[in-house]
Amino acid sequence: MPESAKRLNLVQKIIQDHLVSGNPVAGEEVGIKIDQTLTQDATGTMAYLQFEAMGIDKVQTKLSVSYVDHNMLQTGFENADDHRYLQSVAAKHGIYFSRPGNGICHQVHLERFAVPGMTLLGSDSHTPTCGGLGELAIGAGGLDVAVAMGGGPFYMTMPKVLRVELKGKLQPWVTAKDIILEVLRRLTVKGGVGKILEYTGQGVKSLSATERATITNMGAELGATTSVFPSDENTREYMKAQGRGKDWTPVAADPGAGYDEELIIDLNKLEPLIAQPHSPDNVIEVAKLKNVEVQQVCVGSCTNSSYRDLMAVGKMLKGKHIHPAVSMTVTPDPSRSSR
């Protein structure tokens, strides 16, 4: 085997380490072992009913978490019954239970449980958020998650690996959100279908873990299987701040690793961008917008809810007032705003 053939990109490394069956070549079916699972209450009830039907006493993963974060309103008995069931099934089968108000699944999982180099399967489309820490995190259906909790492999068609090389460094007023908007502008909302985006290049080193999570979170809007960053010193710093320094491990592609496709973004030249109605890929430079009347501003959600994002808004608004014709919200955690 030629020496170059032994050089693996990060996606190939993680899949090789977890390969149960198949040949990890783009277009062929592979089965991979899943280390972690997550569910949220809108999808979790069916997943756990399916898991219980298997007759397995305890989950077979390294870690499984049940989050209550979506159907928060308890004006009727339906959501309350679901929440009670989720709590009881978690206690019975060795699953962590995240109570209402703890936070949205992908954000809390990033903070408390994501581990570089591991695999995560979640019944939420934004599970790839944890790719910001170097975890191969994939959103899937509830039955797939149930099977993974029972110790079965996750089967998928091996995606192509698209390398997104980041050059340079973000300039003032340009954010990580602008990076993923630029990717959306170039690839469109269907451009990631059948692909995993792997971010590389010198520009990666200038991005914090939460900035990376913003990018991997919105990779879902591309239709991508998932997105992933390497785990480096920035990852270690974040995990240490979360009290999880012992869980950190470096993971990265081999030098000279090959990719199926490549995309290059020069961060030095990137401008503030905005997605216009009615699609995330309808992206233009903010500077090109003229005489647009703004009636509502919503800051936050699962994409821009890091401490840094919210503090930037806080500093901008300190000592000022919102225009009387504008409705504005700052939502660090959608689960709390829905109660």
C-alpha positions as CSV (number, residue, x, y, z in Angstrom):
1,M,0.0,0.0,0.0
2,P,1.4,3.4,-0.9
3,E,2.4,5.6,2.0
4,S,-0.1,8.3,0.9
5,A,-3.0,5.8,1.1
6,K,-2.3,5.4,4.9
7,R,-2.9,9.1,5.5
8,L,-6.4,9.5,6.8
9,N,-8.6,12.6,7.2
10,L,-10.3,13.0,10.6
11,V,-13.6,11.6,9.4
12,Q,-11.9,8.5,8.1
13,K,-10.0,8.1,11.4
14,I,-13.1,8.2,13.6
15,I,-15.1,5.9,11.3
16,Q,-12.2,3.4,11.1
17,D,-11.9,3.4,14.9
18,H,-15.7,2.6,15.1
19,L,-16.1,0.4,12.0
20,V,-18.3,-2.7,12.6
21,S,-19.0,-3.6,9.0
22,G,-18.6,-2.5,5.4
23,N,-15.9,-0.7,3.5
24,P,-15.5,3.0,4.4
25,V,-15.5,4.3,0.8
26,A,-17.9,7.0,-0.4
27,G,-21.1,5.4,-1.6
28,E,-20.8,2.1,0.2
29,E,-22.8,1.1,3.3
30,V,-21.0,1.0,6.6
31,G,-22.0,0.1,10.1
32,I,-20.3,2.1,12.9
33,K,-20.4,1.6,16.7
34,I,-22.0,4.5,18.6
35,D,-20.5,5.7,21.8
36,Q,-23.1,8.2,22.9
37,T,-26.8,9.0,22.2
38,L,-29.1,11.9,22.9
39,T,-32.8,12.4,22.6
40,Q,-35.1,15.3,23.2
41,D,-38.7,15.1,24.4
42,A,-40.3,15.7,21.0
43,T,-38.6,12.6,19.7
44,G,-37.5,10.7,22.7
45,T,-40.8,9.1,23.8
46,M,-41.0,6.9,20.7
47,A,-37.3,6.1,20.8
48,Y,-37.5,4.8,24.3
49,L,-40.7,2.8,23.6
50,Q,-38.8,1.2,20.8
51,F,-35.8,0.6,23.0
52,E,-37.9,-1.0,25.7
53,A,-39.5,-3.3,23.2
54,M,-36.0,-4.8,22.7
55,G,-36.1,-6.2,26.2
56,I,-32.6,-4.9,27.1
57,D,-32.1,-3.9,30.8
58,K,-29.4,-1.2,30.4
59,V,-28.2,0.9,27.6
60,Q,-25.1,-0.5,25.9
61,T,-23.6,2.8,25.0
62,K,-20.9,4.6,26.9
63,L,-23.4,7.3,27.7
64,S,-27.0,8.1,26.7
65,V,-28.9,11.3,27.7
66,S,-32.6,12.1,27.6
67,Y,-33.2,15.9,27.4
68,V,-36.5,17.6,28.1
69,D,-36.1,20.8,26.1
70,H,-38.7,21.2,23.3
71,N,-42.3,20.5,24.3
72,M,-42.0,22.5,27.5
73,L,-45.6,23.8,27.8
74,Q,-47.7,21.8,30.2
75,T,-51.1,23.3,29.6
76,G,-52.5,19.8,29.0
77,F,-51.6,16.4,30.3
78,E,-49.8,15.2,27.1
79,N,-46.4,16.8,27.6
80,A,-46.5,16.2,31.4
81,D,-47.1,12.5,30.8
82,D,-44.3,12.3,28.3
83,H,-41.9,14.0,30.7
84,R,-42.8,11.7,33.6
85,Y,-42.3,8.7,31.3
86,L,-38.9,10.0,30.1
87,Q,-37.8,10.4,33.6
88,S,-38.8,7.0,34.7
89,V,-37.4,5.2,31.7
90,A,-34.1,7.0,32.1
91,A,-33.8,5.9,35.8
92,K,-34.7,2.3,34.8
93,H,-32.2,1.9,32.0
94,G,-29.2,3.9,33.1
95,I,-29.8,7.0,31.0
96,Y,-28.9,10.5,32.1
97,F,-32.0,12.7,32.5
98,S,-31.8,16.4,31.8
99,R,-34.8,18.2,33.5
100,P,-36.8,21.0,31.9
101,G,-34.9,24.2,32.1
102,N,-31.4,22.6,32.0
103,G,-31.0,23.7,28.4
104,I,-31.3,22.5,24.8
105,C,-29.9,19.1,24.0
106,H,-27.1,19.9,21.6
107,Q,-25.8,22.9,23.6
108,V,-25.8,21.1,26.9
109,H,-24.3,18.0,25.4
110,L,-21.5,20.1,23.9
111,E,-20.8,21.5,27.4
112,R,-21.1,18.4,29.5
113,F,-20.7,15.2,27.5
114,A,-19.1,15.6,24.0
115,V,-15.7,13.9,23.7
116,P,-13.3,14.3,20.8
117,G,-13.0,11.3,18.6
118,M,-16.2,9.6,19.9
119,T,-19.4,9.0,17.9
120,L,-22.7,10.5,18.9
121,L,-26.1,9.7,17.5
122,G,-29.0,12.0,18.4
123,S,-32.7,12.2,17.5
124,D,-32.3,16.0,16.8
125,S,-31.2,17.5,13.5
126,H,-28.7,19.8,15.2
127,T,-26.8,17.0,16.9
128,P,-23.8,17.9,14.7
129,T,-23.2,20.9,17.1
130,C,-20.9,18.6,19.0
131,G,-18.7,18.3,15.9
132,G,-17.2,21.6,17.2
133,L,-15.3,19.6,19.8
134,G,-14.1,16.9,17.3
135,E,-16.9,14.4,17.9
136,L,-18.5,12.7,15.0
137,A,-22.1,13.7,15.9
138,I,-25.0,12.7,13.6
139,G,-28.7,13.4,13.7
140,A,-30.9,10.4,13.0
141,G,-34.3,8.9,13.5
142,G,-35.6,7.6,16.8
143,L,-35.4,4.0,15.8
144,D,-31.7,4.3,14.8
145,V,-31.0,5.9,18.2
146,A,-32.9,3.1,20.0
147,V,-30.9,0.4,18.1
148,A,-27.6,2.2,19.1
149,M,-28.7,2.3,22.8
150,G,-29.2,-1.4,22.5
151,G,-25.7,-1.9,21.2
152,G,-26.4,-2.2,17.5
153,P,-24.4,-0.4,14.8
154,F,-25.6,2.7,13.0
155,Y,-25.8,1.9,9.3
156,M,-25.4,4.6,6.7
157,T,-24.1,5.2,3.2
158,M,-20.5,6.3,3.6
159,P,-20.6,10.1,2.9
160,K,-18.1,12.0,0.8
161,V,-15.7,14.1,2.9
162,L,-15.6,17.7,1.9
163,R,-12.7,19.6,3.2
164,V,-13.4,23.2,4.1
165,E,-10.0,24.9,4.3
166,L,-10.1,28.2,6.3
167,K,-7.3,30.6,5.6
168,G,-6.4,33.8,7.4
169,K,-8.3,35.2,10.4
170,L,-11.7,36.8,10.9
171,Q,-11.6,40.6,10.7
172,P,-13.5,42.9,13.1
173,W,-17.3,42.6,13.0
174,V,-17.1,39.3,11.2
175,T,-18.2,36.2,13.1
176,A,-18.3,32.4,12.9
177,K,-21.9,32.7,11.7
178,D,-20.5,34.5,8.6
179,I,-18.3,31.5,7.8
180,I,-21.2,29.0,7.6
181,L,-23.3,31.6,5.7
182,E,-20.5,31.8,3.2
183,V,-20.5,28.0,2.9
184,L,-24.3,28.1,2.4
185,R,-24.0,30.7,-0.2
186,R,-21.6,28.6,-2.2
187,L,-23.0,25.2,-1.7
188,T,-26.8,25.9,-1.2
189,V,-29.1,24.1,1.2
190,K,-28.7,20.9,-0.8
191,G,-25.0,21.1,-1.3
192,G,-24.1,19.1,1.7
193,V,-26.3,16.1,1.0
194,G,-24.3,12.8,1.2
195,K,-21.3,14.7,2.6
196,I,-19.5,15.3,5.9
197,L,-17.8,18.7,6.1
198,E,-14.3,18.6,7.8
199,Y,-12.8,22.0,8.6
200,T,-9.1,22.4,8.4
201,G,-6.4,25.1,7.8
202,Q,-4.7,27.9,9.7
203,G,-8.0,29.7,10.2
204,V,-9.3,27.0,12.5
205,K,-6.7,27.9,15.2
206,S,-8.3,31.3,15.6
207,L,-11.7,30.0,16.3
208,S,-12.9,29.2,19.8
209,A,-14.8,26.0,20.5
210,T,-18.2,27.8,20.7
211,E,-17.5,29.5,17.3
212,R,-16.8,26.1,15.8
213,A,-20.0,24.8,17.3
214,T,-21.9,27.6,15.6
215,I,-20.6,26.4,12.3
216,T,-21.2,22.7,12.8
217,N,-24.7,23.4,14.2
218,M,-25.7,25.2,11.0
219,G,-24.2,22.5,8.8
220,A,-27.6,20.9,9.1
221,E,-29.0,23.7,6.9
222,L,-26.7,22.3,4.1
223,G,-28.3,18.9,4.3
224,A,-24.9,17.5,5.4
225,T,-24.6,14.3,7.3
226,T,-22.5,16.2,9.9
227,S,-19.6,18.6,10.2
228,V,-16.5,18.3,12.3
229,F,-13.5,20.3,13.5
230,P,-10.2,18.9,14.8
231,S,-9.6,18.8,18.6
232,D,-6.7,21.1,19.5
233,E,-5.6,23.5,22.3
234,N,-8.7,25.6,21.9
235,T,-10.8,22.5,22.4
236,R,-8.8,21.6,25.5
237,E,-9.2,25.1,26.9
238,Y,-13.0,25.0,26.5
239,M,-13.3,21.5,28.0
240,K,-11.1,22.5,30.9
241,A,-13.3,25.6,31.6
242,Q,-16.3,23.2,31.7
243,G,-14.5,21.1,34.3
244,R,-13.9,18.3,31.8
245,G,-10.2,18.6,31.0
246,K,-9.6,14.9,31.6
247,D,-12.0,14.1,28.7
248,W,-9.9,16.0,26.2
249,T,-7.8,14.3,23.6
250,P,-6.2,15.7,20.4
251,V,-7.7,14.5,17.1
252,A,-6.9,15.7,13.7
253,A,-6.3,14.6,10.1
254,D,-3.0,13.2,9.1
255,P,-0.8,15.6,7.2
256,G,-1.4,15.2,3.5
257,A,-4.7,13.3,3.9
258,G,-7.0,13.1,0.9
259,Y,-10.5,14.4,0.5
260,D,-13.3,13.8,-2.0
261,E,-14.0,17.6,-2.4
262,E,-12.5,20.8,-1.3
263,L,-13.7,24.4,-0.6
264,I,-11.4,27.3,0.4
265,I,-12.5,30.3,2.4
266,D,-10.2,33.3,3.0
267,L,-11.3,34.7,6.4
268,N,-9.3,37.8,5.8
269,K,-11.6,38.8,2.9
270,L,-14.9,37.6,4.5
271,E,-17.5,40.3,5.2
272,P,-20.5,40.4,7.5
273,L,-23.2,38.4,5.8
274,I,-26.9,37.9,6.2
275,A,-29.4,35.4,5.0
276,Q,-32.5,36.9,3.4
277,P,-36.0,35.4,3.2
278,H,-36.9,32.7,2.5
279,S,-33.9,30.4,2.6
280,P,-30.6,30.1,4.6
281,D,-28.6,30.1,1.4
282,N,-30.1,33.4,0.1
283,V,-27.0,35.1,1.5
284,I,-25.6,38.6,0.7
285,E,-23.2,41.1,2.3
286,V,-24.8,43.2,5.0
287,A,-23.3,46.3,3.3
288,K,-25.5,45.7,0.2
289,L,-28.7,46.0,2.2
290,K,-30.2,49.4,1.8
291,N,-33.3,51.0,3.4
292,V,-34.6,47.8,4.9
293,E,-37.2,48.4,7.7
294,V,-36.5,46.3,10.7
295,Q,-39.5,45.4,12.9
296,Q,-38.2,42.5,14.9
297,V,-34.7,41.4,16.1
298,C,-34.1,38.0,17.8
299,V,-30.7,37.3,19.2
300,G,-29.8,33.8,20.3
301,S,-31.3,30.4,19.6
302,C,-29.2,27.3,19.4
303,T,-26.8,28.8,16.8
304,N,-25.6,32.0,18.5
305,S,-26.1,31.5,22.2
306,S,-22.5,31.4,23.5
307,Y,-21.5,33.7,26.4
308,R,-19.4,35.7,24.0
309,D,-22.3,36.2,21.5
310,L,-24.7,37.4,24.2
311,M,-22.1,39.6,26.0
312,A,-21.4,41.4,22.7
313,V,-25.0,42.3,22.4
314,G,-25.2,43.3,26.0
315,K,-22.3,45.7,25.6
316,M,-23.7,47.2,22.4
317,L,-27.1,47.9,24.1
318,K,-25.7,49.1,27.5
319,G,-27.1,52.5,28.3
320,K,-29.2,52.5,25.1
321,H,-32.9,51.9,24.3
322,I,-34.6,49.8,21.7
323,H,-36.4,51.8,19.0
324,P,-40.1,51.9,19.9
325,A,-41.0,50.4,16.5
326,V,-38.8,47.4,17.0
327,S,-39.5,44.3,19.0
328,M,-36.3,42.7,20.4
329,T,-35.6,39.5,22.2
330,V,-32.3,38.0,23.6
331,T,-32.8,34.3,24.0
332,P,-29.8,32.4,25.5
333,D,-31.8,29.2,25.6
334,P,-35.0,28.5,23.7
335,S,-36.1,25.9,26.2
336,R,-36.4,28.5,28.9
337,S,-38.2,31.0,26.8
338,S,-40.9,28.5,26.0
339,R,-42.0,27.9,29.6
